[in-house]
Amino acid sequence: MRKLSFRKVRLYHLVALGYVCAAVGSVSTATATPQFARQTKLPCSSCHTHVPLLNEYGQRFYANG
């Protein structure tokens, strides 16, 4: 079995790091709008205690979409 050179190993690590950065950078956060409330027929108070403060349900929606 051939041993990889230091440069190839470094290149593989940089490529892997690039993929990880691209994956993390492509994740977006959930953001609701008044239109969301109209579409779901939920009042704003289902996610907010006092706007812009979120209750537990609103925090879960923000974290998970």
VENKALIN-V267693 format. One record per helix or strand. SS is the DSSP state (H for helix, E for strand). FROM is the first residue (numbers start at 1). LEN is the number of residues. Records with the same first field share a line. If there is no record, write none. Layout:
SS: FROM-LEN / FROM-LEN
This chain:
H: 6-20 / 34-7 / 44-3 / 56-9
E: 48-1 / 54-1
